[in-house]
Amino acid sequence: MYIAFMEISKLLYSRKEAAQLLSLSLRSVDQLISSRKLQTRNIGKRVLVIGDSLLAYASITDVERPDLSSKSHQNAPS
């Protein structure tokens, strides 16, 4: 398994390692964890991200996009 040319070789990753693999900030990883877009396991006080969860998130093709049919397009001059 690969993410951005890096091999996913471990079952669990620290939040910091997950951020590095996804090229995101630690805060962004924490938000993904809070929104349950990344799966975790707690071992003692540590929060570890599941390796397969990183791969699944990185391969998502359905990107959340803003609704382009909103008011900004309705009010645009013709």
N, C-alpha and C positions, 0 to 999 in steps of 0.2 A: 504494500500500500504506500502511496506517495502523496504528499501535499507539498506543493511548491518545491519540488525536487528534494524534499526531505522524507526519509523513510519513517513510517509509523511502526516502530519496532517494540514499543512498550504497551502494556495494557492500560496503564494509568499515567497521566501527566499532571504536573503541578499547574496551577493557574498561570504562572509566569511562562512555563514551557509552552502551554497552549497558546498564549498570546504571541510568543515568538513564532510558532509554527503557522499561525493564521495571519501573521503580520498585523496584529491588532494591539491596541493598548490593553493593559491589565484591566482598566475600567470597562472597556468594551467586552472583554471576556466575562467579567462579573455581571454585566447586563445580560449577556447571552445565557449565563447560568440562571440568573433570576427569572428570565422569561422562558426557561426550560428548553431553549434551543440547543443547549449543550447538556449532556447527561454527566452526572458526577457521582462519586462515591466518597463518603466521609470515612476517614481512618483517623481515629482520635480527633484532634482539632483540625486536621488537614482536610482540605477540600481538593479532591483529585478529579480531573476530567478524563472520561473514558476515551481511549484512543479511537475507537470506531465512531464515536460521536463527533470527533474532530474531522474525520474523513467525510462523514455524512454531511456535516455543515459546509465543508469546503466544496463539496460537489453539488450543492443545491443550485439548480438552474432557474427556479421560479423566484426571481428577485422581487421583493416588495417595491412597487413603484407607486408614485403619487397618482391619484386619479386625475387624468388629463381632461376629463369632461366636466371639471368643476367650474365654479363661477368665473375663474380667470379666463376661460375660453368663451364663456357665454357673454362676457362683457367686452371681448376684444372687438375692435372696429372691423367692419367687413370690407 
